[in-house]
Amino acid sequence: MTLSDDSFREAYKPLHIPAHYDVHASEQDRVLFALAQIGMGTVTDVATEMAQLESGIDVDSFKVIAGDVLTHLYELGLLKGSDSSGEMEYNLSKITHANDGSVDPDLLAPGLD
């Protein structure tokens, strides 16, 4: 099965991170907002953040939701993840520190200096 250009773009478009937490939003939006708030974390970390944002629901309920969403997005390559003591730790691959390097003028292409 071959994806058309449009269906490929739809399936692999950049993630949209909601500007605020909405209890009526999709599970993916709620999980992504929680992950964005903590920056990097495990399923438990994300579920804990969601439980704080959505009172009345326990962390264990959110673990199932967060686990499904994070695993799916990671498998699609839309999230970064790394193994931390046997547990996946996810992040949004945001640049959080400015590049403190410099450009070597001798390496610039001719006419670009």
Rosetta blueprint (number, residue, H / E / L):
1 M L
2 T L
3 L L
4 S L
5 D H
6 D H
7 S H
8 F H
9 R H
10 E H
11 A H
12 Y L
13 K L
14 P L
15 L L
16 H L
17 I L
18 P L
19 A L
20 H L
21 Y L
22 D L
23 V L
24 H L
25 A L
26 S L
27 E H
28 Q H
29 D H
30 R H
31 V H
32 L H
33 F H
34 A H
35 L H
36 A H
37 Q H
38 I H
39 G L
40 M E
41 G E
42 T L
43 V H
44 T H
45 D H
46 V H
47 A H
48 T H
49 E H
50 M H
51 A H
52 Q H
53 L H
54 E L
55 S L
56 G L
57 I L
58 D L
59 V H
60 D H
61 S H
62 F H
63 K H
64 V H
65 I H
66 A H
67 G H
68 D H
69 V H
70 L H
71 T H
72 H H
73 L H
74 Y H
75 E H
76 L L
77 G L
78 L L
79 L L
80 K E
81 G E
82 S E
83 D E
84 S E
85 S L
86 G L
87 E E
88 M E
89 E E
90 Y E
91 N E
92 L L
93 S L
94 K L
95 I L
96 T L
97 H L
98 A L
99 N L
100 D L
101 G L
102 S L
103 V L
104 D L
105 P H
106 D H
107 L H
108 L L
109 A L
110 P L
111 G L
112 L L
113 D L
